[in-house]
């Protein structure tokens, strides 16, 4: 009697059911990418509409940002739990439930009548959407054969990296032409279509079905430690700068609780039989190197994503729409880089070298940004945008494939959860670091420039000498000083703009050096299982 296709697949070392699903692999890719793209898009699409939402809810500027914070915190807590939940209840079932819940929460966000309702619905939306990223990554790695996993991660990464760039542009257009509520309503038809596609084309592999059949203990302490550790850490990173960091009591308390919870989490997961986080994967050196490089890449990319629109709007006077158009070429560069990596990886070329090249391109682009002035031409801006996007496009798919290819298919869901937890942490650290440095460097430069201006002004006064009311030059100098007072305000405004420019230059330079330092990291990588199996 001949062996079943699933058994043949297991003997060949490929996940069970790949042969059966292979004709529909691109339909599976479309199904899972739709949900993942919507989830990432919603992290940035509402940013430009916050002032409009602030007016609708009569909220302060600090209160309205909880719409962003609540989504990020819920997302950060649920991402690491995805592998464990999928193994317990089934990956397809969990992914489908996440899509449906995300769609419902999106509709509720669009219909929210108060800030409290909006924050609650955003927590639900962020928690539901968290599963889509690691689950979609694991599904695509298991659906595509080893020699096409680089291509799969390129296609997957196109939606993951371009969505945050397109979000502000799309959100600004929708808000300007329709209403901010449509930033949430557009998720409904796309989400429903994604749910139908998942129902028809996505299937759990054999090892997931076997995992569901096993009785599992629930690691309740681990879940509590994870929620406290990552949740409070995300709040500190997102809002700590507004409270002047550790000069605030709540920042110190939240940080202490988060660190304690994370330490307890690590100890718990290494000693519990059925952990929610498979931290033993960190014993694989290739996984550690890959995760470190992707964390650094996300730190640099999201730091740059934050700086560029602020630079264009605050210093160059661009409108939100024009600012979105200015950063759009980066998306084209990212797509080009990912398409290139996808094509060469399926032809069994070694993609490790392109990881180093990607970091070099990002470093060069950021170094050129550090030389921008207040009259920088749009041509220089577009060149830097395309080059930085091309660099991240070369890095992301190669690192994603290498990270998951070094673990067995039974542990791929846990590996994807850890990988995306670090990716999410890197982006949060990048945003927090850049925000803090921007304020501190601006204050430093402003104090330095103002000090020199004050010294010059004191020298000018000493040279002029004291003016008495009976002096023949008193009336003339009094009028002159009035004009100088007006000019003084203008000079200090110029000083402030110059200080801001120097602060941006400093941070661009710091990010460039960070990318350059980690560029040789590709030498620590090994040829991936996908490349090796292709016969190269």
Wavefront OBJ file of the C-alpha trace (Angstrom):
o trace
v 0.000 0.000 0.000
v 1.430 3.416 -0.950
v 2.060 6.031 1.700
v -0.302 8.957 2.125
v 0.834 12.347 0.824
v 1.098 13.658 4.387
v 3.389 10.752 5.348
v 5.552 11.303 2.279
v 5.849 14.968 3.235
v 6.946 14.028 6.754
v 9.599 11.637 5.387
v 10.982 14.349 3.157
v 11.264 16.728 6.119
v 8.577 19.120 4.925
v 5.435 20.015 6.884
v 2.544 17.653 6.371
v 0.051 18.787 3.814
v 2.330 21.071 1.792
v 1.871 18.925 -1.300
v -1.886 19.059 -0.896
v -1.930 22.847 -0.453
v 0.864 23.755 -2.891
v -1.477 24.645 -5.812
v -3.149 27.249 -3.578
v -0.050 28.675 -1.906
v -0.498 32.151 -3.394
v -4.145 32.221 -2.360
v -3.026 31.295 1.151
v -0.478 34.134 0.960
v -3.148 36.641 -0.070
v -5.481 35.450 2.682
v -3.016 35.818 5.548
v -1.321 38.941 4.173
v -4.599 40.860 4.013
v -5.127 40.471 7.735
v -1.482 41.184 8.604
v -1.378 44.287 6.405
v -4.550 45.696 7.977
v -3.120 45.150 11.457
v 0.126 46.984 10.684
v -1.685 49.716 8.761
v -3.813 50.546 11.797
v -0.702 51.347 13.847
v -0.099 54.488 11.743
v -3.188 55.341 9.692
v -4.882 57.209 12.555
v -1.841 59.325 13.477
v -2.635 62.265 11.190
v -6.309 62.249 12.192
v -5.655 62.621 15.939
v -6.372 66.406 15.900
v -9.779 65.730 14.296
v -10.518 62.988 16.837
v -9.406 65.337 19.611
v -12.094 67.791 18.545
v -14.755 65.077 18.267
v -14.087 63.776 21.787
v -13.223 67.151 23.407
v -9.975 65.620 24.671
v -6.599 67.146 25.486
v -3.514 66.426 23.425
v -2.164 64.046 26.068
v -5.479 62.210 26.457
v -5.975 61.630 22.725
v -2.636 59.816 22.385
v -4.071 56.962 24.470
v -5.749 55.923 21.219
v -2.260 55.003 19.975
v -0.884 53.742 23.288
v -3.793 51.379 23.995
v -3.390 49.690 20.594
v 0.385 49.320 20.977
v 0.178 47.914 24.522
v -2.505 45.322 23.667
v -0.540 44.345 20.573
v 2.705 43.964 22.503
v 1.123 41.718 25.139
v -0.658 39.362 22.738
v 2.087 38.849 20.113
v 4.222 36.530 22.311
v 1.140 34.496 23.260
v 0.302 33.669 19.644
v 2.414 30.515 19.371
v 1.008 29.032 22.561
v -2.626 29.865 21.723
v -2.232 28.479 18.186
v -0.780 25.224 19.493
v -3.621 24.901 21.997
v -6.637 25.886 19.880
v -5.379 25.607 16.289
v -3.619 28.198 14.166
v -6.369 28.551 11.567
v -9.098 28.838 14.201
v -7.139 31.464 16.146
v -6.202 33.431 13.019
v -9.801 33.434 11.800
v -11.101 34.499 15.215
v -8.529 37.301 15.251
v -9.614 38.595 11.829
v -13.304 38.550 12.749
v -12.690 40.244 16.119
v -10.436 42.832 14.460
v -13.148 43.684 11.932
v -15.828 44.030 14.633
v -13.531 46.184 16.788
v -12.731 48.381 13.762
v -16.419 49.028 13.216
v -16.863 49.867 16.899
v -13.898 52.276 16.778
v -15.474 54.073 13.827
v -18.763 54.408 15.711
v -17.245 55.400 19.090
v -18.965 58.345 20.819
v -16.383 59.000 23.557
v -12.680 58.700 24.193
v -13.287 55.961 26.779
v -15.169 53.861 24.234
v -12.458 54.449 21.640
v -9.654 53.348 23.985
v -11.552 50.175 24.961
v -12.265 49.292 21.334
v -8.639 50.001 20.375
v -7.465 47.592 23.092
v -9.709 44.895 21.590
v -8.537 45.764 18.083
v -4.865 45.681 19.047
v -5.196 42.434 20.974
v -7.048 40.735 18.121
v -4.671 41.990 15.462
v -1.579 40.798 17.334
v -2.022 37.198 16.177
v -2.045 38.099 12.496
v 1.664 38.935 12.201
v 3.358 35.842 13.729
v 0.574 33.511 12.554
v 0.741 34.743 8.961
v 4.529 34.418 8.995
v 4.411 30.839 10.282
v 1.636 29.890 7.845
v 3.598 31.190 4.847
v 6.822 29.478 5.950
v 4.947 26.175 6.208
v 2.974 26.658 2.996
v 5.916 27.417 0.712
v 8.635 24.811 0.043
v 12.111 25.503 1.506
v 13.567 26.841 -1.730
v 10.788 29.473 -1.932
v 10.745 30.587 1.706
v 12.913 33.614 0.923
v 10.396 34.606 -1.739
v 7.537 34.037 0.724
v 9.135 36.310 3.321
v 9.738 38.950 0.642
v 6.065 38.995 -0.281
v 5.062 38.920 3.398
v 7.462 41.731 4.227
v 6.083 43.981 1.476
v 2.878 44.419 3.393
v 4.568 44.569 6.790
v 7.103 47.311 5.988
v 5.227 49.403 3.433
v 2.009 49.689 5.453
v 3.470 51.979 8.180
v 4.827 54.236 5.418
v 1.558 54.370 3.498
v -0.548 54.738 6.650
v -0.070 58.491 7.246
v -0.564 59.291 3.554
v -3.713 57.192 3.250
v -5.031 58.349 6.623
v -4.485 61.998 5.713
v -6.303 61.609 2.406
v -9.256 59.788 4.004
v -9.532 62.309 6.838
v -9.343 65.280 4.489
v -11.796 63.960 1.882
v -14.165 61.896 4.035
v -13.993 61.629 7.831
v -11.594 60.193 10.409
v -14.079 57.407 11.133
v -13.476 55.949 7.671
v -9.917 55.135 8.710
v -11.571 52.321 10.673
v -14.512 51.556 8.395
v -12.235 50.652 5.460
v -11.122 47.603 7.476
v -14.590 46.061 7.252
v -14.798 44.977 3.595
v -11.122 44.014 3.422
v -11.322 42.127 6.713
v -14.451 40.232 5.664
v -12.771 39.251 2.405
v -9.689 38.094 4.336
v -11.867 35.983 6.680
v -13.537 34.269 3.699
v -10.152 33.561 2.100
v -8.763 32.123 5.344
v -11.821 29.896 5.788
v -11.454 28.412 2.314
v -7.711 28.127 1.745
v -5.853 28.015 5.082
v -5.475 24.630 6.811
v -3.605 23.540 9.913
v -0.615 21.238 9.308
v -0.460 17.837 10.939
v 1.754 18.886 13.856
v -0.766 21.603 14.859
v -3.614 19.079 14.805
v -1.585 16.696 16.953
v -0.721 19.517 19.342
v -4.399 20.335 19.783
v -5.138 16.742 20.747
v -2.678 16.826 23.654
v -3.876 17.933 27.077
v -2.046 21.096 28.110
v -1.625 22.827 31.415
v -2.328 26.538 31.423
v 0.594 28.642 32.614
v -1.421 31.301 34.431
v 1.543 32.844 36.321
v 3.458 33.072 33.040
v 0.573 34.909 31.383
v 0.372 37.363 34.310
v 4.135 37.990 34.277
v 4.097 38.538 30.522
v 1.143 40.931 30.625
v 2.681 42.976 33.439
v 6.212 42.964 32.037
v 5.512 43.778 28.392
v 2.402 45.873 29.044
v 4.038 48.223 31.548
v 7.238 48.347 29.496
v 5.273 49.466 26.430
v 3.511 52.172 28.463
v 6.853 53.465 29.790
v 8.415 53.512 26.331
v 5.405 55.202 24.773
v 4.598 57.795 27.450
v 7.697 58.084 29.617
v 9.065 61.050 27.709
v 5.919 63.100 28.432
v 6.533 62.563 32.167
v 10.255 63.443 31.973
v 11.217 59.781 32.429
v 12.618 58.743 35.798
v 11.887 62.040 37.457
v 8.300 60.761 37.535
v 7.207 58.375 40.283
v 4.943 56.304 38.060
v 7.702 55.747 35.479
v 10.038 54.428 38.192
v 7.309 52.197 39.631
v 6.184 50.827 36.254
v 9.788 50.146 35.226
v 10.566 48.310 38.461
v 7.422 46.157 38.185
v 8.097 45.447 34.482
v 11.703 44.360 35.083
v 10.692 42.159 38.032
v 7.865 40.562 36.033
v 10.140 39.863 33.051
v 12.771 38.237 35.281
v 10.098 36.040 36.871
v 8.740 35.259 33.394
v 12.117 34.013 32.166
v 12.578 31.810 35.255
v 9.020 30.482 34.994
v 9.182 29.640 31.297
v 12.497 27.802 31.630
v 11.118 25.574 34.410
v 7.492 25.010 33.332
v 6.640 21.933 31.276
v 4.208 23.718 28.915
v 5.549 27.302 28.639
v 3.698 30.063 26.815
v 7.079 31.280 25.523
v 9.548 28.680 24.290
v 12.653 30.532 25.490
v 14.800 27.468 24.845
v 14.778 28.559 21.202
v 17.171 31.306 22.330
v 19.786 28.564 22.766
v 20.059 28.437 18.957
v 22.907 30.882 18.069
v 21.588 31.584 14.562
v 18.197 32.543 15.973
v 19.823 34.939 18.459
v 21.926 36.617 15.765
v 18.948 36.959 13.436
v 16.682 38.371 16.132
v 19.359 40.866 17.208
v 19.845 42.117 13.652
v 16.112 42.459 13.035
v 15.696 44.329 16.348
v 18.400 46.818 15.309
v 16.858 47.187 11.858
v 13.423 47.933 13.315
v 14.928 50.389 15.806
v 16.590 52.297 12.964
v 13.633 52.098 10.563
v 10.965 53.209 13.038
v 13.223 55.920 14.432
v 13.662 57.203 10.886
v 9.931 56.849 10.176
v 9.240 59.119 13.147
v 11.897 61.712 12.316
v 11.202 62.247 8.618
v 7.577 63.537 8.787
v 8.445 65.736 11.791
v 11.427 67.214 9.945
v 9.360 67.960 6.854
v 6.447 69.510 8.748
v 8.231 71.375 11.557
v 11.313 72.667 9.721
v 10.419 72.662 6.032
v 6.782 73.711 6.499
v 5.263 70.783 4.604
v 1.591 69.932 5.052
v 0.750 66.416 6.355
v -0.255 65.404 2.821
v 2.962 66.761 1.261
v 4.971 65.142 4.038
v 3.359 61.791 3.278
v 4.168 62.189 -0.406
v 7.788 63.032 0.476
v 8.303 59.729 2.366
v 6.411 57.654 -0.213
v 9.540 56.866 -2.323
v 10.863 54.823 0.609
v 7.996 52.411 0.051
v 9.022 52.001 -3.579
v 12.604 51.324 -2.496
v 11.399 48.725 0.014
v 9.290 46.957 -2.598
v 12.210 46.913 -5.030
v 14.563 45.448 -2.426
v 12.130 42.752 -1.372
v 11.270 41.821 -4.938
v 14.973 41.480 -5.722
v 15.666 39.281 -2.675
v 12.616 37.158 -3.425
v 13.774 36.489 -6.966
v 17.399 35.640 -6.155
v 16.486 33.478 -3.153
v 14.286 31.207 -5.250
v 17.282 30.741 -7.572
v 19.351 29.442 -4.648
v 21.704 32.427 -4.327
v 23.201 33.144 -0.933
v 21.312 36.183 0.422
v 23.470 36.754 3.516
v 25.669 39.294 1.746
v 22.657 41.418 0.906
v 21.870 41.748 4.615
v 25.213 43.509 5.081
v 24.605 45.577 1.937
v 21.186 46.586 3.279
v 22.670 47.918 6.517
v 25.318 49.818 4.529
v 22.677 51.420 2.287
v 20.601 52.435 5.305
v 23.677 53.875 7.003
v 24.602 55.897 3.904
v 21.029 57.186 3.492
v 20.874 58.264 7.136
v 24.308 59.884 6.888
v 23.061 61.940 3.936
v 20.001 62.936 6.001
v 22.342 64.191 8.725
v 23.550 66.830 6.237
v 20.082 68.138 5.349
v 19.581 71.873 5.753
v 16.511 74.105 5.900
v 16.635 74.533 2.125
v 17.311 70.905 1.174
v 16.050 70.062 -2.300
v 13.341 67.498 -2.932
v 15.743 65.536 -5.143
v 18.087 64.874 -2.207
v 15.098 63.868 -0.079
v 13.817 61.358 -2.621
v 17.267 59.857 -3.094
v 17.643 59.259 0.650
v 14.103 57.869 0.917
v 14.603 55.357 -1.903
v 18.020 54.291 -0.636
v 16.823 53.735 2.938
v 13.808 51.777 1.718
v 15.996 49.649 -0.546
v 18.268 48.842 2.401
v 15.446 47.687 4.675
v 13.927 45.738 1.773
v 17.156 43.771 1.354
v 17.437 42.987 5.073
v 13.932 42.070 6.169
v 12.989 39.018 4.047
v 16.412 37.407 4.331
v 16.418 37.793 8.120
v 12.813 36.603 8.471
v 13.506 33.434 6.496
v 16.797 32.764 8.309
v 15.207 33.231 11.730
v 12.410 30.701 11.236
v 14.327 28.255 9.041
v 16.629 27.348 11.937
v 13.830 25.763 14.035
v 11.704 22.671 13.508
v 8.194 23.031 12.146
v 6.727 22.056 15.527
v 8.405 25.081 17.156
v 7.910 27.521 14.273
v 4.840 29.142 15.834
v 6.740 29.824 19.063
v 9.738 31.091 17.085
v 7.513 33.462 15.087
v 6.043 34.792 18.345
v 9.493 35.454 19.827
v 10.730 36.959 16.573
v 7.813 39.370 16.307
v 7.972 40.212 19.998
v 11.551 41.393 19.455
v 10.559 43.167 16.237
v 7.792 44.986 18.107
v 10.147 45.810 20.985
v 12.755 47.183 18.575
v 10.246 49.528 16.973
v 9.029 50.731 20.400
v 12.588 51.345 21.594
v 13.425 53.188 18.373
v 10.460 55.539 18.677
v 11.082 56.172 22.383
v 14.832 56.678 21.940
v 14.454 59.090 19.039
v 11.735 61.112 20.788
v 13.822 61.483 23.930
v 17.011 62.348 22.043
v 15.235 64.879 19.840
v 14.094 66.894 22.855
v 17.370 66.645 24.776
v 19.616 67.472 21.810
v 17.379 70.380 20.807
v 17.610 71.833 24.318
v 21.392 71.368 24.340
v 21.907 73.106 20.995
v 19.460 75.874 21.872
v 21.270 76.601 25.140
v 24.630 76.665 23.341
v 23.439 79.001 20.572
v 21.541 81.259 22.982
v 24.605 81.522 25.193
v 26.712 82.771 22.309
v 24.001 85.225 21.258
v 23.658 86.528 24.838
v 27.447 86.981 25.044
v 27.427 88.984 21.817
v 24.469 91.091 23.011
v 26.225 91.867 26.311
v 29.384 92.861 24.413
v 27.346 95.209 22.180
v 25.737 96.843 25.250
v 29.077 97.384 26.945
v 30.468 99.064 23.837
v 27.464 101.383 23.630
v 27.870 102.478 27.245
v 25.114 103.601 29.657
v 22.433 105.924 28.331
v 21.023 108.593 30.703
v 17.646 110.307 30.088
v 19.444 113.591 29.541
v 21.777 112.101 26.967
v 21.436 113.571 23.444
v 21.322 110.048 22.070
v 18.674 108.823 24.509
v 15.576 109.204 22.273
v 17.363 107.850 19.242
v 18.680 104.798 21.131
v 15.322 104.223 22.822
v 13.646 103.850 19.430
v 16.511 101.745 18.205
v 16.219 99.419 21.205
v 12.485 99.017 20.535
v 13.289 97.889 17.016
v 16.011 95.620 18.392
v 13.549 94.016 20.823
v 11.380 92.996 17.894
v 14.431 91.807 16.042
v 15.565 89.934 19.145
v 12.422 87.794 19.103
v 13.056 86.986 15.451
v 16.670 86.091 16.212
v 15.646 83.699 18.986
v 13.157 82.089 16.605
v 16.003 81.527 14.170
v 18.103 80.135 17.015
v 15.315 77.692 17.910
v 14.952 76.492 14.316
v 18.702 76.095 13.991
v 18.818 74.127 17.254
v 16.066 71.829 15.966
v 17.961 71.292 12.712
v 21.161 70.401 14.564
v 19.215 67.989 16.807
v 17.780 66.194 13.775
v 21.247 66.035 12.233
v 22.659 64.487 15.413
v 20.028 61.752 15.577
v 20.268 60.913 11.883
v 24.024 60.577 12.413
v 23.506 58.333 15.454
v 21.133 56.049 13.546
v 23.602 55.909 10.635
v 26.406 54.820 12.960
v 24.150 52.182 14.546
v 23.337 50.692 11.140
v 27.005 50.768 10.107
v 28.181 49.061 13.316
v 25.826 46.115 12.794
v 26.450 45.778 9.049
v 29.142 43.077 9.539
v 26.615 41.013 11.507
v 25.732 39.078 8.354
v 29.103 37.277 8.718
v 27.663 35.462 11.748
v 24.776 34.068 9.714
v 24.794 30.650 8.107
v 23.336 29.540 4.838
v 19.644 28.982 5.452
v 17.985 25.614 5.143
v 16.001 26.947 2.205
v 19.099 27.955 0.252
v 21.034 24.836 1.036
v 18.223 22.503 0.087
v 17.884 24.115 -3.281
v 21.076 22.503 -4.411
v 23.384 25.478 -4.438
l 1 2 3 4 5 6 7 8 9 10 11 12 13 14 15 16 17 18 19 20 21 22 23 24 25 26 27 28 29 30 31 32 33 34 35 36 37 38 39 40 41 42 43 44 45 46 47 48 49 50 51 52 53 54 55 56 57 58 59 60 61 62 63 64 65 66 67 68 69 70 71 72 73 74 75 76 77 78 79 80 81 82 83 84 85 86 87 88 89 90 91 92 93 94 95 96 97 98 99 100 101 102 103 104 105 106 107 108 109 110 111 112 113 114 115 116 117 118 119 120 121 122 123 124 125 126 127 128 129 130 131 132 133 134 135 136 137 138 139 140 141 142 143 144 145 146 147 148 149 150 151 152 153 154 155 156 157 158 159 160 161 162 163 164 165 166 167 168 169 170 171 172 173 174 175 176 177 178 179 180 181 182 183 184 185 186 187 188 189 190 191 192 193 194 195 196 197 198 199 200 201 202 203 204 205 206 207 208 209 210 211 212 213 214 215 216 217 218 219 220 221 222 223 224 225 226 227 228 229 230 231 232 233 234 235 236 237 238 239 240 241 242 243 244 245 246 247 248 249 250 251 252 253 254 255 256 257 258 259 260 261 262 263 264 265 266 267 268 269 270 271 272 273 274 275 276 277 278 279 280 281 282 283 284 285 286 287 288 289 290 291 292 293 294 295 296 297 298 299 300 301 302 303 304 305 306 307 308 309 310 311 312 313 314 315 316 317 318 319 320 321 322 323 324 325 326 327 328 329 330 331 332 333 334 335 336 337 338 339 340 341 342 343 344 345 346 347 348 349 350 351 352 353 354 355 356 357 358 359 360 361 362 363 364 365 366 367 368 369 370 371 372 373 374 375 376 377 378 379 380 381 382 383 384 385 386 387 388 389 390 391 392 393 394 395 396 397 398 399 400 401 402 403 404 405 406 407 408 409 410 411 412 413 414 415 416 417 418 419 420 421 422 423 424 425 426 427 428 429 430 431 432 433 434 435 436 437 438 439 440 441 442 443 444 445 446 447 448 449 450 451 452 453 454 455 456 457 458 459 460 461 462 463 464 465 466 467 468 469 470 471 472 473 474 475 476 477 478 479 480 481 482 483 484 485 486 487 488 489 490 491 492 493 494 495 496 497 498 499 500 501 502 503 504 505 506 507 508 509 510 511 512 513 514 515 516 517 518 519 520 521 522 523 524 525 526 527 528 529 530 531 532 533 534 535 536
